[in-house]
Amino acid sequence: MKKIALFSPDMPPWFIFRERSGTVALFSLNLGLCFGLLVGAVRILQGAHFLSDVVWAEGLVYILAEILFWYCLSRYRES
């Protein structure tokens, strides 16, 4: 759970800026992925996680962020 909490703050700029500014969006996405992988690598070296745990967590966080973004965006457009 701590990994997800650390990875999540880097994701919102990707969703906010991906249609407006591709450079800012890609930078924030790459920053989030690199930070998440760095934290994951440390957890692997500590013996707390396996590589598959880190890869699955990265994917699940991205998918969850995508779903929440579209859910919030649809609610915002309705109001």
N, CA, C and O atoms as CSV, one atom per row, in Angstrom:
chain,resi,resn,atom,element,x,y,z
A,1,MET,N,N,0.804,-1.208,0.000
A,1,MET,CA,C,0.000,0.000,0.000
A,1,MET,C,C,0.844,1.269,0.000
A,1,MET,O,O,0.457,2.272,-0.601
A,2,LYS,N,N,1.980,1.234,0.661
A,2,LYS,CA,C,2.818,2.428,0.689
A,2,LYS,C,C,3.302,2.793,-0.704
A,2,LYS,O,O,3.429,3.974,-1.026
A,3,LYS,N,N,3.574,1.798,-1.531
A,3,LYS,CA,C,4.026,2.050,-2.893
A,3,LYS,C,C,2.974,2.809,-3.682
A,3,LYS,O,O,3.292,3.755,-4.403
A,4,ILE,N,N,1.747,2.404,-3.547
A,4,ILE,CA,C,0.670,3.074,-4.269
A,4,ILE,C,C,0.543,4.516,-3.798
A,4,ILE,O,O,0.328,5.416,-4.610
A,5,ALA,N,N,0.670,4.738,-2.523
A,5,ALA,CA,C,0.579,6.097,-1.991
A,5,ALA,C,C,1.711,6.971,-2.510
A,5,ALA,O,O,1.517,8.169,-2.717
A,6,LEU,N,N,2.890,6.392,-2.723
A,6,LEU,CA,C,4.016,7.171,-3.219
A,6,LEU,C,C,3.923,7.430,-4.713
A,6,LEU,O,O,4.377,8.471,-5.187
A,7,PHE,N,N,3.350,6.513,-5.455
A,7,PHE,CA,C,3.280,6.639,-6.906
A,7,PHE,C,C,2.173,7.588,-7.349
A,7,PHE,O,O,2.327,8.293,-8.346
A,8,SER,N,N,1.081,7.615,-6.635
A,8,SER,CA,C,-0.105,8.350,-7.045
A,8,SER,C,C,0.062,9.857,-7.236
A,8,SER,O,O,-0.507,10.388,-8.190
A,9,PRO,N,N,0.807,10.587,-6.389
A,9,PRO,CA,C,0.870,12.047,-6.573
A,9,PRO,C,C,1.475,12.492,-7.906
A,9,PRO,O,O,1.239,13.620,-8.339
A,10,ASP,N,N,2.238,11.636,-8.554
A,10,ASP,CA,C,2.847,12.013,-9.829
A,10,ASP,C,C,1.908,11.792,-11.013
A,10,ASP,O,O,2.217,12.226,-12.123
A,11,MET,N,N,0.800,11.144,-10.809
A,11,MET,CA,C,-0.096,10.810,-11.910
A,11,MET,C,C,-1.040,11.937,-12.350
A,11,MET,O,O,-1.269,12.070,-13.552
A,12,PRO,N,N,-1.600,12.754,-11.453
A,12,PRO,CA,C,-2.585,13.754,-11.900
A,12,PRO,C,C,-2.117,14.687,-13.014
A,12,PRO,O,O,-2.904,14.962,-13.920
A,13,PRO,N,N,-0.874,15.193,-13.000
A,13,PRO,CA,C,-0.478,16.062,-14.122
A,13,PRO,C,C,-0.570,15.372,-15.481
A,13,PRO,O,O,-0.858,16.028,-16.482
A,14,TRP,N,N,-0.332,14.070,-15.534
A,14,TRP,CA,C,-0.454,13.337,-16.792
A,14,TRP,C,C,-1.870,13.451,-17.327
A,14,TRP,O,O,-2.063,13.708,-18.515
A,15,PHE,N,N,-2.846,13.268,-16.482
A,15,PHE,CA,C,-4.238,13.314,-16.926
A,15,PHE,C,C,-4.693,14.739,-17.220
A,15,PHE,O,O,-5.499,14.959,-18.124
A,16,ILE,N,N,-4.191,15.688,-16.479
A,16,ILE,CA,C,-4.605,17.083,-16.672
A,16,ILE,C,C,-4.004,17.675,-17.944
A,16,ILE,O,O,-4.696,18.369,-18.690
A,17,PHE,N,N,-2.722,17.408,-18.197
A,17,PHE,CA,C,-2.011,18.076,-19.286
A,17,PHE,C,C,-1.860,17.262,-20.558
A,17,PHE,O,O,-1.324,17.784,-21.536
A,18,ARG,N,N,-2.297,16.027,-20.599
A,18,ARG,CA,C,-2.019,15.208,-21.777
A,18,ARG,C,C,-2.704,15.707,-23.045
A,18,ARG,O,O,-2.208,15.463,-24.144
A,19,GLU,N,N,-3.819,16.392,-22.916
A,19,GLU,CA,C,-4.488,16.937,-24.103
A,19,GLU,C,C,-4.015,18.343,-24.431
A,19,GLU,O,O,-4.156,18.792,-25.569
A,20,ARG,N,N,-3.454,19.047,-23.450
A,20,ARG,CA,C,-3.025,20.426,-23.657
A,20,ARG,C,C,-1.544,20.541,-24.003
A,20,ARG,O,O,-1.166,21.192,-24.977
A,21,SER,N,N,-0.725,19.903,-23.194
A,21,SER,CA,C,0.721,20.015,-23.371
A,21,SER,C,C,1.352,18.634,-23.237
A,21,SER,O,O,1.527,18.117,-22.134
A,22,GLY,N,N,1.684,18.059,-24.365
A,22,GLY,CA,C,2.247,16.719,-24.359
A,22,GLY,C,C,3.574,16.620,-23.634
A,22,GLY,O,O,3.877,15.595,-23.023
A,23,THR,N,N,4.369,17.684,-23.696
A,23,THR,CA,C,5.683,17.658,-23.053
A,23,THR,C,C,5.555,17.587,-21.537
A,23,THR,O,O,6.213,16.770,-20.893
A,24,VAL,N,N,4.715,18.433,-20.971
A,24,VAL,CA,C,4.499,18.431,-19.519
A,24,VAL,C,C,3.883,17.108,-19.087
A,24,VAL,O,O,4.266,16.543,-18.062
A,25,ALA,N,N,2.936,16.619,-19.864
A,25,ALA,CA,C,2.264,15.368,-19.529
A,25,ALA,C,C,3.245,14.202,-19.541
A,25,ALA,O,O,3.266,13.402,-18.605
A,26,LEU,N,N,4.047,14.098,-20.577
A,26,LEU,CA,C,5.013,13.001,-20.650
A,26,LEU,C,C,6.081,13.103,-19.563
A,26,LEU,O,O,6.523,12.092,-19.017
A,27,PHE,N,N,6.485,14.318,-19.260
A,27,PHE,CA,C,7.461,14.498,-18.182
A,27,PHE,C,C,6.890,14.003,-16.863
A,27,PHE,O,O,7.567,13.280,-16.132
A,28,SER,N,N,5.655,14.381,-16.547
A,28,SER,CA,C,5.062,13.958,-15.277
A,28,SER,C,C,4.822,12.454,-15.246
A,28,SER,O,O,4.996,11.821,-14.205
A,29,LEU,N,N,4.423,11.875,-16.379
A,29,LEU,CA,C,4.222,10.428,-16.436
A,29,LEU,C,C,5.551,9.694,-16.240
A,29,LEU,O,O,5.623,8.732,-15.476
A,30,ASN,N,N,6.587,10.144,-16.923
A,30,ASN,CA,C,7.902,9.519,-16.771
A,30,ASN,C,C,8.451,9.694,-15.362
A,30,ASN,O,O,9.063,8.779,-14.811
A,31,LEU,N,N,8.233,10.870,-14.781
A,31,LEU,CA,C,8.666,11.108,-13.408
A,31,LEU,C,C,7.966,10.143,-12.453
A,31,LEU,O,O,8.602,9.553,-11.579
A,32,GLY,N,N,6.671,9.989,-12.624
A,32,GLY,CA,C,5.914,9.075,-11.778
A,32,GLY,C,C,6.349,7.634,-11.946
A,32,GLY,O,O,6.496,6.906,-10.963
A,33,LEU,N,N,6.556,7.215,-13.193
A,33,LEU,CA,C,7.002,5.842,-13.440
A,33,LEU,C,C,8.403,5.585,-12.872
A,33,LEU,O,O,8.651,4.549,-12.255
A,34,CYS,N,N,9.302,6.531,-13.087
A,34,CYS,CA,C,10.666,6.365,-12.564
A,34,CYS,C,C,10.669,6.339,-11.041
A,34,CYS,O,O,11.360,5.521,-10.434
A,35,PHE,N,N,9.905,7.225,-10.429
A,35,PHE,CA,C,9.839,7.254,-8.973
A,35,PHE,C,C,9.227,5.971,-8.438
A,35,PHE,O,O,9.716,5.402,-7.462
A,36,GLY,N,N,8.167,5.523,-9.071
A,36,GLY,CA,C,7.529,4.277,-8.653
A,36,GLY,C,C,8.445,3.086,-8.805
A,36,GLY,O,O,8.492,2.219,-7.932
A,37,LEU,N,N,9.185,3.035,-9.922
A,37,LEU,CA,C,10.130,1.933,-10.120
A,37,LEU,C,C,11.298,2.010,-9.154
A,37,LEU,O,O,11.798,0.977,-8.709
A,38,LEU,N,N,11.742,3.215,-8.823
A,38,LEU,CA,C,12.812,3.377,-7.851
A,38,LEU,C,C,12.380,2.867,-6.476
A,38,LEU,O,O,13.115,2.126,-5.823
A,39,VAL,N,N,11.203,3.263,-6.049
A,39,VAL,CA,C,10.680,2.788,-4.766
A,39,VAL,C,C,10.504,1.272,-4.817
A,39,VAL,O,O,10.826,0.571,-3.857
A,40,GLY,N,N,9.997,0.774,-5.933
A,40,GLY,CA,C,9.837,-0.671,-6.094
A,40,GLY,C,C,11.168,-1.414,-6.040
A,40,GLY,O,O,11.267,-2.480,-5.432
A,41,ALA,N,N,12.193,-0.844,-6.679
A,41,ALA,CA,C,13.513,-1.475,-6.666
A,41,ALA,C,C,14.079,-1.536,-5.250
A,41,ALA,O,O,14.677,-2.535,-4.851
A,42,VAL,N,N,13.883,-0.466,-4.507
A,42,VAL,CA,C,14.344,-0.461,-3.114
A,42,VAL,C,C,13.614,-1.532,-2.310
A,42,VAL,O,O,14.225,-2.241,-1.510
A,43,ARG,N,N,12.313,-1.644,-2.525
A,43,ARG,CA,C,11.536,-2.657,-1.794
A,43,ARG,C,C,11.960,-4.074,-2.195
A,43,ARG,O,O,11.944,-4.979,-1.362
A,44,ILE,N,N,12.336,-4.272,-3.452
A,44,ILE,CA,C,12.837,-5.579,-3.886
A,44,ILE,C,C,14.169,-5.875,-3.198
A,44,ILE,O,O,14.382,-6.980,-2.698
A,45,LEU,N,N,15.059,-4.889,-3.174
A,45,LEU,CA,C,16.362,-5.079,-2.530
A,45,LEU,C,C,16.225,-5.336,-1.028
A,45,LEU,O,O,17.043,-6.043,-0.440
A,46,GLN,N,N,15.199,-4.765,-0.415
A,46,GLN,CA,C,14.956,-5.004,1.012
A,46,GLN,C,C,14.344,-6.383,1.247
A,46,GLN,O,O,14.306,-6.863,2.380
A,47,GLY,N,N,13.873,-7.009,0.193
A,47,GLY,CA,C,13.245,-8.314,0.325
A,47,GLY,C,C,11.764,-8.237,0.653
A,47,GLY,O,O,11.157,-9.242,1.024
A,48,ALA,N,N,11.179,-7.058,0.522
A,48,ALA,CA,C,9.775,-6.869,0.877
A,48,ALA,C,C,8.822,-7.190,-0.272
A,48,ALA,O,O,7.652,-7.492,-0.034
A,49,HIS,N,N,9.306,-7.130,-1.518
A,49,HIS,CA,C,8.457,-7.376,-2.674
A,49,HIS,C,C,9.216,-8.177,-3.726
A,49,HIS,O,O,10.444,-8.258,-3.712
A,50,PHE,N,N,8.447,-8.764,-4.634
A,50,PHE,CA,C,9.002,-9.399,-5.825
A,50,PHE,C,C,8.832,-8.440,-6.996
A,50,PHE,O,O,8.051,-7.492,-6.912
A,51,LEU,N,N,9.553,-8.677,-8.079
A,51,LEU,CA,C,9.435,-7.839,-9.272
A,51,LEU,C,C,7.997,-7.818,-9.777
A,51,LEU,O,O,7.494,-6.772,-10.187
A,52,SER,N,N,7.345,-8.957,-9.748
A,52,SER,CA,C,5.960,-9.010,-10.232
A,52,SER,C,C,5.038,-8.120,-9.390
A,52,SER,O,O,4.094,-7.541,-9.927
A,53,ASP,N,N,5.294,-8.003,-8.093
A,53,ASP,CA,C,4.503,-7.113,-7.233
A,53,ASP,C,C,4.624,-5.667,-7.699
A,53,ASP,O,O,3.633,-4.941,-7.775
A,54,VAL,N,N,5.846,-5.264,-8.009
A,54,VAL,CA,C,6.100,-3.884,-8.420
A,54,VAL,C,C,5.447,-3.597,-9.768
A,54,VAL,O,O,4.800,-2.564,-9.936
A,55,VAL,N,N,5.613,-4.499,-10.721
A,55,VAL,CA,C,5.044,-4.295,-12.061
A,55,VAL,C,C,3.520,-4.260,-11.993
A,55,VAL,O,O,2.895,-3.387,-12.595
A,56,TRP,N,N,2.920,-5.194,-11.271
A,56,TRP,CA,C,1.463,-5.199,-11.142
A,56,TRP,C,C,0.957,-3.947,-10.430
A,56,TRP,O,O,-0.074,-3.394,-10.813
A,57,ALA,N,N,1.669,-3.499,-9.403
A,57,ALA,CA,C,1.245,-2.293,-8.686
A,57,ALA,C,C,1.273,-1.079,-9.612
A,57,ALA,O,O,0.355,-0.259,-9.589
A,58,GLU,N,N,2.323,-0.962,-10.425
A,58,GLU,CA,C,2.401,0.165,-11.368
A,58,GLU,C,C,1.205,0.145,-12.325
A,58,GLU,O,O,0.563,1.170,-12.555
A,59,GLY,N,N,0.922,-1.020,-12.870
A,59,GLY,CA,C,-0.201,-1.136,-13.802
A,59,GLY,C,C,-1.545,-0.872,-13.149
A,59,GLY,O,O,-2.389,-0.180,-13.718
A,60,LEU,N,N,-1.746,-1.414,-11.968
A,60,LEU,CA,C,-3.020,-1.209,-11.274
A,60,LEU,C,C,-3.234,0.244,-10.876
A,60,LEU,O,O,-4.349,0.760,-10.956
A,61,VAL,N,N,-2.171,0.897,-10.451
A,61,VAL,CA,C,-2.290,2.315,-10.090
A,61,VAL,C,C,-2.660,3.137,-11.313
A,61,VAL,O,O,-3.518,4.016,-11.228
A,62,TYR,N,N,-2.028,2.867,-12.446
A,62,TYR,CA,C,-2.351,3.616,-13.656
A,62,TYR,C,C,-3.799,3.375,-14.086
A,62,TYR,O,O,-4.515,4.318,-14.423
A,63,ILE,N,N,-4.223,2.126,-14.074
A,63,ILE,CA,C,-5.596,1.807,-14.483
A,63,ILE,C,C,-6.606,2.452,-13.535
A,63,ILE,O,O,-7.610,3.008,-13.979
A,64,LEU,N,N,-6.342,2.378,-12.239
A,64,LEU,CA,C,-7.246,2.996,-11.271
A,64,LEU,C,C,-7.293,4.514,-11.456
A,64,LEU,O,O,-8.365,5.116,-11.393
A,65,ALA,N,N,-6.144,5.126,-11.682
A,65,ALA,CA,C,-6.110,6.573,-11.907
A,65,ALA,C,C,-6.879,6.941,-13.173
A,65,ALA,O,O,-7.585,7.950,-13.195
A,66,GLU,N,N,-6.751,6.143,-14.220
A,66,GLU,CA,C,-7.485,6.390,-15.469
A,66,GLU,C,C,-8.995,6.308,-15.238
A,66,GLU,O,O,-9.741,7.168,-15.705
A,67,ILE,N,N,-9.440,5.288,-14.527
A,67,ILE,CA,C,-10.875,5.114,-14.245
A,67,ILE,C,C,-11.400,6.273,-13.402
A,67,ILE,O,O,-12.457,6.830,-13.698
A,68,LEU,N,N,-10.663,6.634,-12.354
A,68,LEU,CA,C,-11.104,7.741,-11.500
A,68,LEU,C,C,-11.131,9.062,-12.261
A,68,LEU,O,O,-12.032,9.878,-12.069
A,69,PHE,N,N,-10.143,9.268,-13.123
A,69,PHE,CA,C,-10.117,10.503,-13.908
A,69,PHE,C,C,-11.356,10.608,-14.788
A,69,PHE,O,O,-12.020,11.644,-14.801
A,70,TRP,N,N,-11.673,9.542,-15.524
A,70,TRP,CA,C,-12.829,9.591,-16.409
A,70,TRP,C,C,-14.138,9.674,-15.632
A,70,TRP,O,O,-15.083,10.317,-16.088
A,71,TYR,N,N,-14.209,9.039,-14.474
A,71,TYR,CA,C,-15.400,9.129,-13.633
A,71,TYR,C,C,-15.589,10.567,-13.147
A,71,TYR,O,O,-16.686,11.118,-13.236
A,72,CYS,N,N,-14.522,11.165,-12.636
A,72,CYS,CA,C,-14.605,12.545,-12.150
A,72,CYS,C,C,-14.874,13.513,-13.291
A,72,CYS,O,O,-15.628,14.471,-13.123
A,73,LEU,N,N,-14.272,13.279,-14.444
A,73,LEU,CA,C,-14.489,14.146,-15.594
A,73,LEU,C,C,-15.941,14.067,-16.065
A,73,LEU,O,O,-16.527,15.092,-16.413
A,74,SER,N,N,-16.516,12.897,-16.081
A,74,SER,CA,C,-17.912,12.767,-16.527
A,74,SER,C,C,-18.850,13.442,-15.529
A,74,SER,O,O,-19.834,14.060,-15.937
A,75,ARG,N,N,-18.569,13.337,-14.242
A,75,ARG,CA,C,-19.399,14.004,-13.236
A,75,ARG,C,C,-19.251,15.522,-13.350
A,75,ARG,O,O,-20.226,16.253,-13.173
A,76,TYR,N,N,-18.031,16.004,-13.647
A,76,TYR,CA,C,-17.795,17.430,-13.792
A,76,TYR,C,C,-18.541,17.969,-15.006
A,76,TYR,O,O,-19.118,19.054,-14.940
A,77,ARG,N,N,-18.540,17.239,-16.101
A,77,ARG,CA,C,-19.229,17.687,-17.321
A,77,ARG,C,C,-20.748,17.681,-17.166
A,77,ARG,O,O,-21.441,18.467,-17.813
A,78,GLU,N,N,-21.269,16.797,-16.312
A,78,GLU,CA,C,-22.717,16.742,-16.095
A,78,GLU,C,C,-23.210,17.950,-15.295
A,78,GLU,O,O,-24.346,18.391,-15.467
A,79,SER,N,N,-22.368,18.472,-14.436
A,79,SER,CA,C,-22.808,19.600,-13.577
A,79,SER,C,C,-22.619,20.933,-14.240
A,79,SER,O,O,-22.938,21.966,-13.651
